[in-house]
Amino acid sequence: MTLTGFVQHRGLIPIAVRLCESADGVVDVTNHLAADADADADADNMEGTPEP
């Protein structure tokens, strides 16, 4: 199985890979997923920022 495309956050990539690896009949998973840079930048900027 080959995974391609974009996810909203880089932390989702290993989750998607592990989920696919655990599916019945899957022998190998090739990961070509990438994180959406804009979504990750927004999330990084919001971490530790207090709510107004």
ABEGO torsion letter per residue (X at the ends): XBBBEBBABAAAAAAAAAAAAABBGBABBBBABBBBAAAAAAAAAABGBBBX
